[in-house]
Amino acid sequence: MKWLLSFTAAFLFALSALAQTPPVGQQQKIDDLVRLLQDPEVKAWLDSRKAESAPVTPASPAGNSSLARWEAGARERVNAVLTAIPAIPAEVTAAATRARREAAGRGYAPVFVIFGGLVAFGLAAEAVYRRFAARREALLGRLIPVGIFAGAMGIVFFAVEWPPLARVTLLAYLSAFILFRLAAALLSAAAMGSPLRRRLLILFGVISFAIATAAVGEPLGVSPEVSSAITYCFSVIGLLLGIEAVWSISDGSRAWKAARTAFLVVLWLIWCVNMKGLFWIGIYALVLPGILNAVGRVALSFTSDPGSLRGILVARGARAAVIAAAVGWLALVWHLNPDTLGQRDPMIAALFYGCLKSVLILVVADLLWQIARGWIDRTLRVSTGTTSLAPADAARRARFRTLLPIFRNALAVAVAVMAGLIVLAQLGVQIGPLIAGAGIFGVAIGFGSQTLVKDVINGVFYMLDDAFRVGEYIQAKDYKGTVESFSLRSVRLRHHRGPVFTVPFSELGAVENMSRDWVIDKFRITVGFDTDIDKARKLTKKVGAELIEDPELGQHFIEPLKMKGVEQFGDYGIVLSFAMTTVPGMQTYIRRKAYAKIREVFLANGIAFAQPTVQVGGDDKGGGAAAAAQAIRAQQAANTAAPAK
């Protein structure tokens, strides 16, 4: 129908150009045609015919383009490798011939001879160092000889102008050999069995040799397909070594070994189809835990106190550095392989990089938390020491023991919440609504649980007022005991008879602290009416001096034992009042010692303690007195036999 419209338009244009005043009949036809074209039904019919005649464009499989492109690339790569495997001997022979001819043309020995000479020179320098240097068993003692070996070879290598092909080949294989020696030194310091260490060395040697061979392929003129085929052959060797290690030295049942073997095979297949990111994730799951443990032990060997801040920073920092390096390598592999499945999908790429950033955030959060917890735990250990301190230092340490556990718990919650929110933000989750919802939820909880909020707020003010500390003996309402620990809403009290009270802060009320600064202990003793008061005072002063001089009790005295004087005249004798000032918590023990000393000194100096006596009047004085004395003795016997309350 396009040609009809075009023809009509051209026809109208031609008519207007040919005649200024058309005839009446011709003008009528033109008007009829224009009116027909303006009719809605005609327009609809023309549009439908136009849509039917338009060419049908096939839909592009946008959703499957990435998968199809990856599948085509993997298929092409596998076919190229399988095709290039028969050509490996010829390509390797030709490359070796080119390197040998170039070296011989410039008067140099073959490359393998030069390589052997450089290695021999490095080993000789290392032997000289070992002969004259003191033997060290630490990791540094194993790394220094490797450095001497590498330095000696490097000096000779860079001092001579080698042919281009020989220079590239020597650099690649010497670097691989140095890395192999370095791995051997590190593995020798790790705590593992000899069979496992030996197999790991062989595996690392194969990997190093494979990397060096792949690096020299292009400079030596080896085709990329053959280089890839050689790499695949080395990968098969590495797979077989791993399977052999699983069945030879691995612990576990046959089913577990079969599962590990299947995992290695699947991992190798993932590498073959160029899914490098997933391959390295599997490698990390396989070897990263062991590497982290080994790195932590090696790092701790450089510090004398693993529990110190320096030890924690070194060990955790080394592990964090390993994880950061692993994440960086994974990001680099993802970036350098644009044909990886899902890389060109913006959503998958954003999720992948978000996961990598989340790992780094969690590592940093863990490092900060471990440092903070290490400082808090170390401060608590110092605060709980048994060394004698000045009162101000003792009070400060007691306050540390009280506040630091609460601060540690609050810090753990804060770090976890902040790290979680940042991780969610990196994964693409909108955390603004979460924070707003959490705020509303918190307000609802506050209104619904006013007692809980009251407990927490009261606890905060108790801490700010320094009302009590861990280890102090307090009494609040009907609860009393030694403060053992705190939570955000309650305090744990240990009664001196054993029971434990967990008291919410809102239930404490006024707190009586019996463990602050000093304690004045007062007690009374009743002596006979004929007692010499001045003599009793002097004897009490002597007892106080002896108690202060006692090596066990003297350090707990603030003021010595003194007799205050006559308190009152009782029914059976004179009541004397005594007092002493001691450190809190020791007054009961010192009072018992003072009772024994006073009794001993008073009896030795003729001061008798008052005893209940009864005088009975009447004619039969003797019989009445005897009966009264017998009654008193019976009462005393009953009192003695009665159990202590």
C-alpha positions in Angstrom: 0.0 0.0 0.0 3.1 2.3 0.3 3.4 2.5 -3.5 -0.3 3.5 -3.7 0.2 6.4 -1.4 3.4 7.5 -3.0 1.9 7.3 -6.4 -1.1 9.4 -5.3 1.1 12.1 -3.7 3.3 12.3 -6.8 0.3 12.4 -9.0 -1.2 15.3 -7.1 2.2 17.2 -7.1 2.5 16.7 -10.9 -1.0 17.9 -11.4 -0.3 21.1 -9.5 2.8 21.7 -11.4 1.4 21.1 -14.9 -1.7 23.3 -14.7 -2.5 26.5 -12.9 -6.2 26.1 -13.5 -7.3 22.6 -14.1 -10.5 21.7 -15.9 -13.7 21.4 -14.0 -14.0 17.6 -14.4 -10.5 16.9 -13.4 -10.9 19.1 -10.3 -13.9 17.1 -9.3 -11.9 13.9 -9.4 -9.2 15.4 -7.3 -11.7 16.6 -4.7 -13.3 13.1 -4.6 -9.9 11.5 -4.1 -8.9 13.8 -1.3 -12.2 13.3 0.4 -11.8 9.6 0.1 -8.3 9.7 1.7 -9.6 11.7 4.6 -12.4 9.2 5.4 -11.7 7.5 8.8 -12.5 4.0 7.5 -10.2 4.4 4.6 -7.4 5.6 6.9 -7.9 2.6 9.2 -7.8 0.2 6.2 -4.7 1.8 4.8 -2.9 1.6 8.2 -3.8 -2.1 8.6 -2.5 -2.9 5.2 0.7 -0.9 6.0 1.3 -2.9 9.2 0.7 -6.2 7.4 3.2 -5.3 4.6 5.9 -4.2 7.1 8.9 -6.7 7.4 8.8 -8.8 10.6 12.0 -8.3 12.6 13.0 -11.3 14.7 13.2 -10.7 18.5 16.6 -10.6 19.9 17.2 -13.1 22.7 18.5 -10.5 25.1 17.9 -12.6 28.1 19.9 -15.5 26.7 22.7 -13.5 24.9 25.1 -13.7 27.9 24.6 -17.4 28.4 24.8 -18.2 24.7 27.9 -16.1 24.3 29.6 -17.9 27.2 28.5 -21.3 25.9 29.9 -20.6 22.5 33.2 -19.3 23.9 33.6 -22.3 26.2 32.8 -24.7 23.4 35.3 -23.0 21.1 38.0 -22.9 23.8 37.6 -26.6 24.6 37.7 -27.6 20.9 40.8 -25.4 20.3 42.6 -27.1 23.2 41.7 -30.6 22.1 42.8 -29.8 18.6 46.1 -28.3 19.8 47.2 -31.1 22.1 48.8 -33.2 19.3 50.8 -30.2 18.2 52.4 -29.7 21.6 55.7 -31.7 21.0 56.4 -30.0 17.7 55.7 -26.5 19.1 57.8 -27.1 22.2 60.7 -28.5 20.1 60.6 -25.5 17.7 60.6 -23.0 20.6 63.5 -24.7 22.3 65.4 -24.7 19.0 64.8 -21.0 18.5 66.1 -20.2 22.0 69.1 -22.5 21.6 70.1 -21.0 18.2 69.8 -17.5 19.4 72.0 -18.2 22.4 74.6 -20.1 20.3 74.6 -17.4 17.7 75.7 -14.9 20.4 78.2 -17.2 22.0 76.1 -18.3 25.1 75.5 -21.8 26.4 72.1 -23.3 26.1 69.4 -21.9 28.4 69.1 -24.9 30.7 72.9 -24.8 31.3 72.7 -21.1 32.2 69.8 -21.8 34.5 71.7 -24.5 36.2 74.7 -22.3 36.7 72.6 -19.5 38.2 70.9 -21.9 40.6 74.3 -23.3 41.6 75.7 -19.8 42.2 72.7 -19.0 44.4 73.0 -22.2 46.4 76.7 -21.6 46.9 76.0 -18.1 48.3 73.3 -19.6 50.6 75.8 -22.3 51.8 78.4 -19.6 52.6 75.8 -17.7 54.7 74.7 -20.8 56.5 78.3 -21.6 57.4 79.1 -18.3 59.0 75.7 -17.2 60.3 74.1 -18.5 63.5 71.4 -21.1 63.0 67.9 -19.8 63.6 64.8 -22.0 64.0 62.2 -19.2 63.7 60.6 -18.2 60.4 63.0 -15.4 59.9 65.9 -17.9 60.0 64.2 -19.8 57.1 63.5 -16.8 55.0 66.9 -15.2 55.1 68.7 -18.0 53.2 66.0 -17.8 50.5 66.7 -14.1 50.3 70.4 -14.7 50.0 69.7 -17.3 47.3 67.5 -15.0 45.3 69.8 -12.0 45.7 72.8 -13.9 44.4 71.0 -15.1 41.3 69.5 -11.7 40.7 72.9 -10.0 40.8 74.4 -12.3 38.2 71.2 -12.2 36.1 71.0 -8.4 35.9 74.8 -8.1 35.5 74.9 -10.0 32.2 73.3 -8.9 28.9 71.5 -12.1 27.9 69.9 -12.8 24.6 66.2 -11.7 24.4 64.7 -15.2 24.4 67.1 -16.5 27.0 66.4 -13.5 29.2 62.7 -14.0 29.2 63.0 -17.8 29.8 65.5 -17.4 32.6 63.5 -14.7 34.3 60.3 -16.8 34.2 61.8 -20.0 35.5 64.1 -18.4 38.0 61.1 -16.5 39.5 59.2 -19.8 39.7 62.1 -21.5 41.4 62.4 -18.7 44.0 58.7 -18.8 44.7 59.0 -22.5 45.2 61.8 -22.0 47.7 59.8 -19.4 49.5 56.8 -21.7 49.7 59.1 -24.4 51.1 60.3 -22.1 53.8 56.8 -21.0 54.8 55.5 -24.6 54.8 58.4 -25.7 57.0 57.3 -23.2 59.6 53.7 -24.4 59.5 52.4 -27.1 61.9 51.6 -30.0 59.6 52.8 -33.5 58.9 55.6 -34.4 56.5 53.4 -36.2 54.0 51.1 -33.3 53.6 54.0 -30.8 53.4 55.7 -32.9 50.8 52.6 -33.1 48.6 51.9 -29.4 48.9 55.4 -28.7 47.8 55.0 -30.9 44.8 51.7 -29.3 43.9 53.2 -25.8 44.3 56.1 -26.8 42.1 53.9 -28.0 39.4 51.8 -24.8 39.5 54.9 -22.6 39.5 56.4 -24.5 36.5 53.0 -24.2 34.7 52.8 -20.5 35.2 56.4 -20.0 34.0 55.8 -22.2 30.9 52.6 -20.2 30.1 54.5 -16.9 30.5 57.3 -17.8 28.1 55.0 -19.3 25.4 54.3 -16.2 23.5 57.9 -14.8 23.5 59.2 -18.1 22.2 56.7 -18.2 19.4 54.3 -20.9 20.7 50.8 -20.4 19.5 48.1 -19.4 22.0 46.2 -22.6 21.4 49.2 -24.8 22.2 50.0 -22.7 25.3 46.4 -23.2 26.5 46.8 -26.9 25.8 50.0 -27.1 27.8 48.3 -25.3 30.7 45.4 -27.8 30.6 47.9 -30.7 30.7 49.5 -29.2 33.8 46.0 -28.7 35.3 45.3 -32.4 34.9 48.6 -33.2 36.7 47.5 -30.9 39.6 44.1 -32.5 39.7 45.7 -36.0 39.9 48.0 -34.8 42.7 45.1 -33.5 44.7 43.1 -36.7 44.3 46.1 -38.7 45.4 46.5 -36.6 48.5 42.8 -37.0 49.3 43.0 -40.7 49.3 46.5 -41.1 50.8 46.7 -38.7 53.7 43.2 -37.4 54.2 41.2 -38.5 57.2 37.6 -39.6 57.0 35.4 -42.3 55.5 35.5 -43.5 51.9 32.3 -41.5 51.3 33.9 -38.3 52.6 37.0 -38.9 50.4 34.8 -39.6 47.4 32.9 -36.3 48.1 36.2 -34.4 48.2 37.3 -36.1 45.0 34.1 -35.1 43.3 34.5 -31.5 44.6 38.0 -31.4 43.0 36.8 -32.7 39.7 33.9 -30.2 39.6 36.3 -27.5 40.5 38.6 -28.5 37.6 35.7 -28.6 35.2 34.6 -25.1 36.3 38.1 -23.9 35.5 38.1 -25.6 32.1 34.9 -23.8 31.0 36.5 -20.4 32.0 34.3 -19.7 35.0 37.2 -18.2 36.8 35.3 -16.4 39.5 33.5 -19.5 40.7 36.7 -21.5 40.4 38.5 -19.2 42.8 35.6 -19.1 45.2 35.9 -22.9 45.3 39.7 -22.7 45.8 39.1 -20.3 48.7 36.6 -22.6 50.3 39.2 -25.4 50.0 42.4 -23.8 51.2 41.6 -20.5 52.8 40.8 -21.8 56.3 44.1 -23.7 56.5 46.0 -20.7 55.1 44.4 -18.4 57.7 45.3 -20.7 60.6 48.9 -21.0 59.3 49.3 -17.3 58.8 47.9 -16.7 62.3 50.4 -19.0 63.9 53.3 -17.6 61.9 52.3 -14.1 62.8 52.0 -15.0 66.5 55.6 -16.3 66.4 56.8 -12.7 66.0 55.2 -11.6 69.3 56.0 -12.9 72.9 52.5 -12.2 74.3 49.7 -13.5 72.0 47.0 -11.9 74.3 48.5 -8.4 74.1 47.1 -5.8 71.8 50.2 -6.2 69.6 49.7 -9.9 69.3 46.0 -9.5 68.5 46.8 -6.8 65.9 49.5 -8.9 64.3 47.6 -12.1 64.1 44.2 -10.6 63.2 45.8 -8.1 60.9 47.7 -10.8 59.0 44.6 -12.8 58.5 42.7 -9.7 57.4 45.4 -8.9 54.9 45.2 -12.5 53.5 41.4 -12.1 53.1 41.7 -8.7 51.6 44.3 -10.0 49.1 42.0 -12.9 48.2 39.1 -10.5 47.7 41.3 -8.2 45.6 42.5 -11.1 43.4 38.9 -12.3 42.9 37.8 -8.8 41.8 40.8 -8.7 39.4 40.0 -12.1 37.9 36.4 -11.0 37.5 37.5 -7.7 35.8 40.0 -9.4 33.5 37.6 -12.0 32.2 34.8 -10.1 30.4 33.4 -13.2 28.9 32.6 -14.7 32.3 29.0 -15.8 32.7 26.9 -13.0 34.0 29.6 -10.4 34.1 27.8 -8.1 31.5 24.6 -8.3 33.5 24.5 -5.1 35.6 22.5 -6.7 38.4 24.8 -9.7 38.7 27.9 -7.5 38.5 26.5 -5.2 41.2 25.7 -8.1 43.4 29.1 -9.6 43.0 31.0 -6.4 43.8 28.6 -5.8 46.7 29.5 -9.3 48.1 33.2 -8.5 47.8 32.8 -5.2 49.6 30.7 -6.9 52.3 33.4 -9.3 53.0 35.9 -6.5 53.4 33.5 -4.6 55.7 33.0 -7.7 57.9 36.8 -8.3 58.0 37.4 -4.7 59.1 34.6 -4.9 61.7 36.0 -8.1 63.1 39.5 -6.6 63.3 38.2 -3.6 65.2 36.1 -5.7 67.5 38.9 -8.1 68.3 41.2 -5.1 69.1 38.6 -3.5 71.3 37.7 -6.8 73.1 41.4 -7.6 73.6 42.0 -4.2 75.2 38.9 -4.7 77.4 39.8 -8.2 78.5 43.4 -7.2 79.2 42.2 -4.3 81.3 39.9 -6.6 83.2 42.6 -9.1 83.9 44.8 -6.3 85.3 41.9 -4.9 87.3 41.3 -8.3 89.0 44.9 -8.7 90.1 45.7 -9.5 93.8 48.5 -7.0 94.2 48.0 -4.4 97.0 47.2 -1.0 95.6 46.5 2.5 96.9 42.9 3.2 97.6 42.5 5.5 94.6 44.0 2.8 92.3 41.9 0.1 93.8 38.7 2.2 93.3 39.6 2.9 89.7 40.2 -0.8 89.0 36.9 -1.7 90.7 35.1 0.8 88.5 36.8 -0.7 85.4 35.5 -4.2 86.5 32.0 -2.7 86.7 31.8 -0.7 83.6 33.9 -2.5 81.0 31.7 -5.6 80.7 28.7 -3.4 80.0 30.7 -1.4 77.5 32.0 -4.6 75.8 28.4 -5.8 75.3 27.2 -2.5 74.1 30.2 -2.2 71.7 29.5 -5.7 70.3 25.9 -4.8 69.5 26.9 -1.5 68.0 29.6 -3.0 65.7 27.3 -5.8 64.7 24.4 -3.5 63.8 26.6 -1.0 61.9 28.4 -3.7 60.0 25.1 -5.4 59.1 23.6 -2.1 57.9 26.6 -1.3 55.7 26.6 -4.8 54.3 22.9 -4.5 53.4 23.6 -1.2 51.8 26.4 -2.7 49.7 24.1 -5.5 48.6 21.6 -3.0 47.2 19.1 -3.0 50.1 17.6 0.3 51.0 18.4 0.7 54.7 16.6 4.0 55.1 13.2 2.3 55.6 14.8 -0.3 57.8 16.2 2.4 60.1 12.9 4.2 60.1 11.0 1.0 60.9 13.4 0.1 63.6 12.9 3.5 65.2 9.1 3.1 65.1 9.4 -0.4 66.5 11.7 0.8 69.2 9.2 3.5 70.2 6.5 0.8 70.3 8.6 -1.4 72.5 9.3 1.5 74.8 5.6 2.2 75.3 4.8 -1.5 75.6 7.6 -2.4 78.1 8.0 0.6 80.3 9.4 -1.5 83.1 12.3 -2.7 80.8 13.0 0.8 79.8 12.9 1.9 83.4 15.3 -0.8 84.4 17.8 0.2 81.7 17.6 3.9 82.5 18.0 3.3 86.2 21.0 1.1 85.5 22.6 3.9 83.5 22.2 6.4 86.4 23.4 3.9 88.9 26.6 3.5 86.8 27.0 7.2 86.4 26.6 7.7 90.2 29.1 4.9 90.8 26.7 3.5 93.4 28.3 0.1 93.5 31.0 -1.9 91.7 31.7 -5.6 91.1 33.0 -7.2 94.2 31.3 -4.8 96.7 28.8 -5.9 99.3 25.6 -3.9 99.2 22.1 -4.0 100.6 19.0 -2.7 98.9 15.6 -3.2 100.4 15.4 -6.9 101.3 18.4 -7.9 99.0 21.9 -8.0 100.1 25.1 -9.6 98.9 28.3 -9.2 96.9 27.9 -7.8 93.4 29.0 -10.4 90.9 28.0 -9.0 87.5 25.7 -6.7 85.6 23.5 -6.8 82.6 21.7 -4.0 80.9 18.7 -4.3 83.1 19.7 -6.1 86.3 22.4 -6.7 88.9 23.5 -10.1 90.2 24.0 -10.3 94.0 25.6 -13.3 95.8 24.4 -13.6 99.4 27.1 -14.5 102.0 25.2 -17.7 102.7 25.2 -18.7 99.0 21.9 -17.7 97.3 22.0 -15.5 94.2 19.7 -12.6 93.7 19.1 -11.2 90.2 17.5 -7.8 90.9 16.3 -5.4 88.2 17.7 -1.9 88.6 14.2 -0.5 89.1 13.7 -2.6 92.2 16.9 -1.5 94.0 15.9 1.8 95.3 18.3 3.3 97.9 21.5 1.3 98.0 23.5 0.7 101.1 27.1 0.1 100.1 29.2 -1.6 102.8 32.4 -1.8 100.9 33.5 1.7 100.4 36.5 3.5 102.0 36.3 2.3 105.7 34.1 0.6 108.3 33.8 1.4 112.0 33.1 -1.8 114.0 31.7 -1.5 117.6 31.1 -4.2 120.1 30.5 -4.5 123.9 31.9 -6.7 126.7 30.4 -7.0 130.2 32.9 -7.3 133.1 32.4 -7.5 136.8 31.5 -4.5 139.0 34.9 -4.6 140.7 36.9 -4.2 137.4 39.6 -1.6 137.3 38.5 0.5 134.2 41.9 2.2 133.6 43.6 -1.2 133.7 41.1 -2.6 131.2 41.7 0.5 128.9 45.5 -0.1 129.0 45.1 -3.8 128.3 42.8 -3.0 125.4 45.3 -0.6 123.9 48.0 -3.3 124.2 45.7 -5.8 122.4 45.1 -3.2 119.6 48.9 -2.7 119.2 49.4 -6.5 118.9 46.7 -6.8 116.3 48.3 -4.0 114.2 51.7 -5.7 114.4 50.2 -8.9 113.2 51.4 -9.4 109.6 48.1 -10.9 108.5 45.8 -8.4 110.2 47.8 -5.2 110.4 47.3 -4.2 106.7 43.5 -4.2 107.2 43.5 -1.7 110.0 42.8 2.0 109.5 42.5 2.9 113.2 43.5 0.5 116.1 41.3 -1.2 118.6 40.3 1.2 121.4 38.1 1.0 124.5 35.6 3.9 124.4 34.7 3.6 128.0 31.8 2.5 130.2 28.7 2.2 128.1 26.3 1.4 131.0 25.9 -0.5 134.3 24.1 -3.7 133.6 22.3 -6.2 135.8 25.3 -8.3 136.3 28.3 -6.0 135.6 29.8 -3.1 133.8 29.2 -2.9 130.0 32.4 -1.7 128.2 32.3 -0.3 124.6 35.0 -1.0 122.1 35.6 0.3 118.5 38.0 -0.1 115.6 38.2 1.2 112.0 39.1 -1.3 109.3 38.9 -1.7 105.6 35.5 -2.9 104.3 34.8 -6.6 104.4 37.4 -7.5 107.1 35.7 -6.2 110.2 34.1 -9.5 111.1 37.3 -11.5 110.8 39.2 -9.0 112.8 36.5 -8.8 115.5 36.8 -12.6 116.1 40.5 -12.2 116.5 40.0 -9.3 118.9 37.5 -11.3 121.0 40.1 -14.0 121.5 42.9 -11.6 122.4 40.8 -9.6 124.9 39.6 -12.7 126.7 43.1 -14.0 126.9 44.6 -10.8 128.2 41.8 -10.0 130.6 41.8 -13.4 132.3 45.6 -13.3 132.6 45.4 -9.9 134.4 42.6 -10.8 136.8 39.7 -9.1 135.0 36.7 -11.3 135.2 33.8 -11.3 132.8 30.3 -10.8 134.4 28.2 -13.8 135.0 24.5 -13.9 136.0 24.1 -14.3 139.8 21.0 -14.4 142.0 20.7 -13.7 145.7 17.7 -15.2 147.5 16.6 -13.9 150.9 14.9 -15.9 153.7 15.5 -18.0 156.8 17.0 -21.0 155.0 19.7 -19.0 153.2 21.9 -21.8 152.4 19.3 -24.1 150.9 17.8 -21.2 148.9 21.1 -20.1 147.6 21.9 -23.6 146.5 18.6 -24.0 144.8 19.1 -20.7 143.0 22.6 -21.6 141.9 21.3 -24.9 140.6 18.5 -23.2 138.6 21.1 -20.8 137.1 23.3 -23.7 136.1 20.4 -25.5 134.5 19.5 -22.3 132.6 23.1 -21.9 131.4 23.2 -25.6 130.3 20.0 -25.1 128.4 21.3 -22.0 126.7 24.5 -23.9 125.8 22.7 -26.9 124.3 20.3 -24.7 122.3 21.5 -24.4 118.6 22.8 -21.1 117.3 20.3 -19.1 115.3 
